[in-house]
Amino acid sequence: MWQLRRPTLAQVQAYRAAQRALPFSYPSVGATRDGGPTPQGFDRDRNRHRLGDGEAVFAAACAAVRAWQMFPPPLATIEPTGIPIAEGQVAAVVVRVLGVWFLNAARIVYVVDEPRRFGFAYGTLPGHAERGEERFLVEWLADDSVWYDLDALSRPRYWAARLAYPLTRRLQRRFARLSKAAMARAVARRCG
């Protein structure tokens, strides 16, 4: 769904409700879980960013993911705010590109909640401009370093996304760069 004005909360809620029961729009649901193979015809983007060291940084990073702070406004936000990180939850991803607002739907596929790893992956639903899955993960390694890890599989879904493929790929790289910076800022605020 696209429009020239920011979607209202009522529009977001109606959109989420309409997408909730729909199936995922891509094959290999869960492919990002263990770094599995990339489905044919999909692009894969892997990005890692060191957030710091120690338990306090890990706890801050986990809290940032729980609050969806890895989404970099004004490029992308999750609405409504406060959606719990739980399998099956549907999120509306609000994106603004070239003055146009896009509303995309994604459902949480799985959650990783381990003593030294936390995150989740969401997969696209039919109302999303892309097809694919993206994992957001925080890891606290044995050397005490804490990392933010993005693993995304994608391919255009609609004709406009296919037509604008070079722009779409540039936006995906921009999202990764801004998401890593957003996580670094969120952790610094929480630890500072």
C-alpha positions as CSV (number, residue, x, y, z in Angstrom):
1,M,0.0,0.0,0.0
2,W,1.4,3.4,-0.9
3,Q,0.1,7.0,-0.5
4,L,1.3,10.6,-0.4
5,R,0.6,11.1,3.3
6,R,1.8,9.3,6.3
7,P,-0.7,6.5,7.1
8,T,-2.9,7.1,10.1
9,L,-2.9,4.7,13.1
10,A,-6.4,3.6,12.0
11,Q,-5.0,2.8,8.5
12,V,-2.1,0.9,10.0
13,Q,-4.4,-1.1,12.3
14,A,-6.8,-2.0,9.4
15,Y,-3.8,-3.0,7.2
16,R,-2.3,-5.2,9.9
17,A,-5.7,-6.9,10.5
18,A,-6.2,-7.6,6.8
19,Q,-2.7,-9.1,6.5
20,R,-2.8,-11.1,9.8
21,A,-4.3,-14.3,8.4
22,L,-2.5,-14.3,5.1
23,P,0.4,-16.7,4.3
24,F,4.0,-15.7,3.9
25,S,4.8,-14.5,0.4
26,Y,8.1,-16.4,-0.1
27,P,9.5,-19.9,0.0
28,S,12.0,-21.3,2.6
29,V,10.3,-19.7,5.6
30,G,13.0,-19.7,8.4
31,A,15.9,-19.8,6.0
32,T,17.8,-17.1,8.1
33,R,17.6,-19.2,11.2
34,D,21.0,-21.0,10.8
35,G,22.4,-19.2,7.8
36,G,20.8,-21.7,5.5
37,P,21.1,-21.6,1.7
38,T,19.8,-18.6,-0.2
39,P,16.7,-19.5,-2.2
40,Q,17.1,-19.2,-6.0
41,G,16.4,-15.7,-7.3
42,F,16.8,-14.0,-3.9
43,D,19.5,-11.5,-2.9
44,R,21.2,-12.1,0.4
45,D,22.6,-9.3,2.5
46,R,24.6,-10.0,5.6
47,N,25.7,-7.2,7.9
48,R,27.4,-7.2,11.3
49,H,28.3,-4.3,13.6
50,R,30.3,-4.4,16.8
51,L,28.3,-2.7,19.6
52,G,30.9,-3.0,22.3
53,D,31.8,-5.4,25.1
54,G,30.2,-7.0,28.1
55,E,27.0,-7.9,29.7
56,A,25.7,-4.3,30.0
57,V,26.1,-3.7,26.3
58,F,24.4,-7.1,25.5
59,A,21.5,-6.2,27.8
60,A,21.2,-2.7,26.2
61,A,21.2,-4.2,22.7
62,C,18.5,-6.8,23.6
63,A,16.4,-4.0,25.1
64,A,16.8,-2.0,21.9
65,V,15.7,-4.9,19.7
66,R,12.7,-5.5,21.9
67,A,11.8,-1.9,21.4
68,W,12.3,-2.1,17.6
69,Q,15.0,0.6,17.8
70,M,17.0,-0.9,14.9
71,F,14.5,0.7,12.5
72,P,16.0,4.0,11.4
73,P,13.5,6.9,11.2
74,P,12.7,8.6,9.0
75,L,13.5,5.8,6.4
76,A,11.5,3.1,8.2
77,T,9.5,2.7,11.4
78,I,7.4,-0.1,12.9
79,E,3.9,0.8,13.7
80,P,2.1,0.7,16.0
81,T,4.9,1.0,18.6
82,G,5.1,-1.6,21.3
83,I,4.5,-4.7,19.2
84,P,5.9,-7.6,21.3
85,I,8.7,-9.7,19.9
86,A,6.8,-13.0,19.7
87,E,6.3,-15.6,16.9
88,G,3.3,-14.8,14.8
89,Q,3.1,-11.0,15.6
90,V,2.3,-8.9,12.5
91,A,4.1,-5.6,12.2
92,A,3.5,-2.8,9.8
93,V,6.7,-1.4,8.3
94,V,6.2,2.2,7.4
95,V,8.7,3.4,4.8
96,R,9.1,6.9,3.2
97,V,10.9,7.1,-0.2
98,L,11.0,10.1,-2.5
99,G,8.0,11.7,-0.7
100,V,5.8,8.6,-1.0
101,W,4.7,6.5,2.1
102,F,4.7,2.7,1.8
103,L,3.0,0.4,4.2
104,N,4.5,-3.2,4.2
105,A,3.4,-6.2,6.3
106,A,5.7,-8.7,8.0
107,R,5.1,-11.5,10.5
108,I,7.6,-12.7,13.1
109,V,8.8,-16.2,11.9
110,Y,10.9,-17.1,15.0
111,V,12.5,-15.7,18.0
112,V,16.0,-16.5,19.4
113,D,16.1,-16.0,23.2
114,E,19.2,-17.6,24.6
115,P,21.6,-16.5,27.3
116,R,24.1,-14.9,24.8
117,R,21.9,-14.4,21.7
118,F,18.6,-12.5,21.3
119,G,16.7,-11.6,18.2
120,F,14.1,-12.6,15.7
121,A,13.3,-12.9,12.0
122,Y,10.3,-11.6,10.3
123,G,9.0,-12.6,6.9
124,T,7.0,-10.7,4.3
125,L,3.3,-11.1,3.8
126,P,1.4,-10.5,0.5
127,G,1.0,-6.7,1.2
128,H,4.8,-6.2,1.3
129,A,6.6,-4.7,-1.8
130,E,9.3,-7.3,-1.4
131,R,9.4,-11.1,-0.8
132,G,11.8,-12.4,1.8
133,E,12.9,-12.7,5.4
134,E,15.1,-10.5,7.6
135,R,16.8,-11.6,10.9
136,F,17.8,-9.1,13.6
137,L,20.2,-10.7,16.1
138,V,22.4,-9.6,19.0
139,E,25.2,-11.9,20.0
140,W,27.5,-11.8,23.0
141,L,30.6,-13.8,22.1
142,A,33.1,-15.7,24.2
143,D,35.7,-12.9,23.7
144,D,33.2,-10.5,25.5
145,S,32.3,-8.7,22.2
146,V,28.7,-7.8,21.4
147,W,27.6,-7.8,17.8
148,Y,24.4,-6.7,16.0
149,D,23.8,-9.0,13.0
150,L,21.4,-8.5,10.1
151,D,20.7,-11.4,7.6
152,A,18.2,-10.6,4.9
153,L,16.9,-12.5,1.9
154,S,14.8,-10.5,-0.6
155,R,13.5,-10.2,-4.1
156,P,11.0,-7.7,-5.6
157,R,7.4,-8.7,-5.4
158,Y,5.5,-6.1,-7.4
159,W,6.2,-4.7,-10.9
160,A,7.1,-1.3,-9.5
161,A,9.7,-2.9,-7.1
162,R,11.1,-4.9,-10.0
163,L,11.2,-1.9,-12.3
164,A,13.0,0.1,-9.5
165,Y,15.3,-2.8,-8.7
166,P,18.6,-0.7,-8.6
167,L,16.9,1.8,-6.3
168,T,15.5,-1.0,-4.1
169,R,18.9,-2.5,-3.7
170,R,20.4,0.9,-2.8
171,L,17.6,1.4,-0.2
172,Q,18.3,-2.0,1.3
173,R,22.0,-1.1,1.7
174,R,21.0,2.2,3.2
175,F,18.6,0.5,5.6
176,A,21.4,-1.8,6.8
177,R,23.8,1.1,7.3
178,L,21.2,3.2,9.1
179,S,20.0,0.2,11.2
180,K,23.5,-0.5,12.4
181,A,23.9,3.2,13.4
182,A,20.5,3.2,15.1
183,M,21.5,0.2,17.2
184,A,24.8,1.8,18.1
185,R,23.0,5.0,19.3
186,A,20.4,3.0,21.2
187,V,23.0,1.0,23.0
188,A,25.1,4.1,23.8
189,R,22.0,5.9,25.2
190,R,21.1,2.9,27.4
191,C,24.7,2.4,28.6
192,G,25.6,6.1,29.0
